[in-house]
Amino acid sequence: MAPPSRGRVVSRHAVAALWLVFAGATAAGEPVVPKATAAVDSGRASVATVVAGIVSYTRWPADLRSIRLCTIGQGRGVDELLSGADLGSAQLSVPVRAASDIGVALDDCDAIYVGALATGPARRLLQRSVGRPVLTIGEGPEFCTDGGMFCLQPEAPTASFAVNLDAVARSGLKVNPRVLRFARQTTGGTP
């Protein structure tokens, strides 16, 4: 399979913008009440809150009542996600578990959060996810550059994330435009 092509990456910084995007309503207009509470530590939204918001504004081709979120790799974001049992709401269950390897993550999960992971395995995961309805969220700008859908900066002073629009389009997933409303465009793609 060919590596992901150069794509458009949209990014946005600021906790306030995340709350405007994620604290409102789902695409269907239903209120979002994530079980991952609005944990703000020193002005920073938690990784779990940002991930819960991204998941709540994403639609899969099949109408899923439960989104299986898996983590792979290590780091603060992975630890935070695994410490909560479910990131969902009354409308959508989002159980979180660690995946033992890339194959398990791709076969058994609807969304994958990638923490610190060697470049080779991370790129293989992204290459194998192309064309599958699997939401990929990872840490660092290189995650989007390598073909991931959303990349977070968990160690940044304010919450920040970027969206690789081409990766989202190739997946068959639909992301509500509210996620992109406050974004500015930068370039991205594979090296």
Backbone torsions as a table, in degrees:
resi	resn	phi	psi	omega
1	MET	NA	136.7	-178.0
2	ALA	-73.0	148.5	177.0
3	PRO	-65.2	156.2	179.1
4	PRO	-58.1	144.8	-179.4
5	SER	-81.5	169.3	175.8
6	ARG	-55.4	140.6	-177.2
7	GLY	-139.2	175.3	176.3
8	ARG	-91.0	132.9	177.3
9	VAL	-119.1	129.7	179.1
10	VAL	-111.7	131.7	-179.6
11	SER	-130.7	160.9	178.2
12	ARG	-153.2	139.3	176.9
13	HIS	-116.1	148.6	171.5
14	ALA	121.1	127.4	178.3
15	VAL	-62.4	-40.5	-178.1
16	ALA	-58.2	-42.2	179.8
17	ALA	-65.4	-40.0	177.9
18	LEU	-60.5	-41.8	-179.8
19	TRP	-67.1	-37.3	176.3
20	LEU	-62.6	-39.1	-179.1
21	VAL	-74.2	-48.1	-169.1
22	PHE	-94.7	-20.6	-173.6
23	ALA	-85.9	-7.3	-175.6
24	GLY	-79.1	-102.0	-175.1
25	ALA	-140.0	163.5	177.1
26	THR	-74.9	175.3	179.0
27	ALA	-58.0	-30.3	-179.6
28	ALA	-85.7	1.4	179.3
29	GLY	88.6	2.6	179.1
30	GLU	-81.1	145.0	-180.0
31	PRO	-66.1	143.7	176.6
32	VAL	-97.5	121.4	177.4
33	VAL	-126.9	75.5	-177.0
34	PRO	-62.2	142.1	174.7
35	LYS	-68.8	-25.3	172.5
36	ALA	-75.8	99.4	-172.8
37	THR	-62.5	168.4	-178.1
38	ALA	-72.4	61.0	-177.7
39	ALA	-71.9	111.6	177.0
40	VAL	-117.6	120.0	-177.1
41	ASP	-115.8	113.9	-179.7
42	SER	55.5	40.9	178.5
43	GLY	80.8	10.1	-177.1
44	ARG	-116.5	128.2	175.6
45	ALA	-71.4	146.1	-179.1
46	SER	-73.0	155.3	175.9
47	VAL	-58.1	-42.3	-179.1
48	ALA	-60.5	-39.4	179.4
49	THR	-65.8	-44.5	179.7
50	VAL	-64.4	-45.9	179.7
51	VAL	-63.0	-43.0	178.1
52	ALA	-60.0	-40.1	177.9
53	GLY	-65.2	-45.0	179.0
54	ILE	-60.6	-46.7	-179.9
55	VAL	-61.6	-41.7	-176.8
56	SER	-67.4	-23.1	178.8
57	TYR	-100.3	14.1	178.5
58	THR	-112.5	139.6	177.9
59	ARG	-119.9	132.6	178.4
60	TRP	-93.0	157.2	179.4
61	PRO	-55.9	-38.4	175.6
62	ALA	-93.6	147.0	179.0
63	ASP	-77.4	97.7	-176.5
64	LEU	-93.8	136.6	175.1
65	ARG	-94.3	-13.1	178.8
66	SER	-140.4	129.3	177.5
67	ILE	-106.7	117.3	179.9
68	ARG	-83.3	108.7	-179.7
69	LEU	-99.9	122.6	178.4
70	CYS	-113.2	150.5	173.6
71	THR	-112.4	150.7	174.6
72	ILE	-144.7	141.6	-176.4
73	GLY	96.0	-164.2	-176.0
74	GLN	-134.0	168.2	174.4
75	GLY	132.0	174.7	-177.9
76	ARG	-59.2	-43.1	-179.7
77	GLY	-62.9	-43.9	178.3
78	VAL	-62.8	-46.8	180.0
79	ASP	-59.9	-42.7	-179.6
80	GLU	-63.9	-44.1	179.9
81	LEU	-64.9	-40.8	-178.7
82	LEU	-72.2	-21.7	-179.9
83	SER	-74.4	-18.4	175.4
84	GLY	-100.3	140.6	-176.7
85	ALA	-77.8	-32.5	-173.5
86	ASP	-154.9	130.9	179.6
87	LEU	-97.1	3.8	-171.9
88	GLY	-75.9	-167.1	-180.0
89	SER	-131.6	-173.6	177.3
90	ALA	-63.7	-26.9	-177.7
91	GLN	-90.1	-22.7	-172.6
92	LEU	-147.0	122.8	176.9
93	SER	-85.2	134.5	178.4
94	VAL	-133.6	77.3	176.6
95	PRO	-70.2	145.1	-178.3
96	VAL	-116.0	136.1	175.3
97	ARG	-150.0	159.4	177.0
98	ALA	-83.6	136.5	175.3
99	ALA	-93.7	140.7	-177.6
100	SER	-73.7	-29.1	178.0
101	ASP	-161.4	176.2	-176.3
102	ILE	-60.6	-44.2	-179.5
103	GLY	-59.9	-44.7	178.4
104	VAL	-62.9	-43.9	-179.3
105	ALA	-59.6	-45.9	-178.4
106	LEU	-70.7	-32.7	-178.4
107	ASP	-83.1	-31.8	-170.5
108	ASP	-112.2	2.0	-172.6
109	CYS	-126.6	147.1	176.2
110	ASP	-93.3	-23.6	178.3
111	ALA	-142.7	143.1	-178.7
112	ILE	-129.9	127.5	173.4
113	TYR	-103.8	121.9	-177.4
114	VAL	-106.4	116.5	175.6
115	GLY	-88.9	-151.6	178.4
116	ALA	-63.5	119.7	-177.5
117	LEU	-148.9	144.1	178.8
118	ALA	-55.2	149.9	-176.9
119	THR	-57.4	-43.4	-178.3
120	GLY	-59.1	-55.8	179.0
121	PRO	-61.9	-37.1	178.9
122	ALA	-63.8	-44.8	179.1
123	ARG	-65.9	-38.2	176.9
124	ARG	-62.3	-42.7	177.9
125	LEU	-58.9	-47.7	-178.6
126	LEU	-65.5	-40.4	178.1
127	GLN	-63.6	-41.7	-179.1
128	ARG	-73.9	-18.4	-179.2
129	SER	-86.3	-12.4	-178.2
130	VAL	-58.2	129.8	178.1
131	GLY	83.6	-2.4	178.1
132	ARG	-100.6	147.3	177.1
133	PRO	-80.7	62.9	-180.0
134	VAL	-121.7	120.3	178.0
135	LEU	-75.0	124.0	179.9
136	THR	-112.7	123.9	179.7
137	ILE	-127.5	131.4	-178.8
138	GLY	-143.2	179.2	-177.3
139	GLU	-102.8	135.5	175.2
140	GLY	91.2	150.2	-178.4
141	PRO	-63.4	-27.8	-180.0
142	GLU	-65.0	-22.5	178.4
143	PHE	-62.5	-44.5	176.2
144	CYS	-71.1	-38.7	178.6
145	THR	-60.7	-35.3	-179.6
146	ASP	-82.3	-4.1	176.5
147	GLY	116.8	4.9	175.7
148	GLY	-72.5	159.6	-177.3
149	MET	-82.2	-50.6	-179.6
150	PHE	-124.8	135.5	174.6
151	CYS	-125.2	132.3	-177.5
152	LEU	-108.3	158.2	173.9
153	GLN	-118.0	80.0	-174.7
154	PRO	-64.4	-21.0	-178.6
155	GLU	-97.4	0.1	-178.5
156	ALA	-69.0	153.3	179.6
157	PRO	-62.2	-31.3	173.5
158	THR	-125.5	153.2	-179.3
159	ALA	-59.6	137.4	176.6
160	SER	-146.1	150.7	177.6
161	PHE	-153.4	161.9	176.1
162	ALA	-134.4	156.6	-179.7
163	VAL	-125.3	129.3	174.1
164	ASN	-95.0	99.9	-174.2
165	LEU	-62.2	-36.0	179.6
166	ASP	-67.0	-40.7	178.5
167	ALA	-64.2	-40.8	177.6
168	VAL	-62.6	-45.7	-178.7
169	ALA	-61.7	-39.1	-179.6
170	ARG	-70.0	-21.8	-174.6
171	SER	-79.4	-22.9	-174.1
172	GLY	86.6	-1.4	176.5
173	LEU	-82.3	154.4	176.7
174	LYS	-114.8	123.5	177.5
175	VAL	-108.5	127.3	-179.1
176	ASN	-58.3	136.1	-179.8
177	PRO	-59.5	-18.5	177.2
178	ARG	-58.2	-31.6	179.5
179	VAL	-64.1	-30.3	-175.0
180	LEU	-97.0	-8.9	-171.3
181	ARG	-54.7	-40.7	-174.8
182	PHE	-97.0	14.1	-170.9
183	ALA	-89.4	157.5	170.1
184	ARG	-119.2	150.9	-176.4
185	GLN	-92.4	142.8	171.0
186	THR	-133.7	172.8	179.1
187	THR	-89.4	155.7	177.9
188	GLY	-160.8	179.3	-180.0
189	GLY	139.7	-172.6	179.1
190	THR	-87.7	153.0	179.5
191	PRO	-67.2	NA	NA
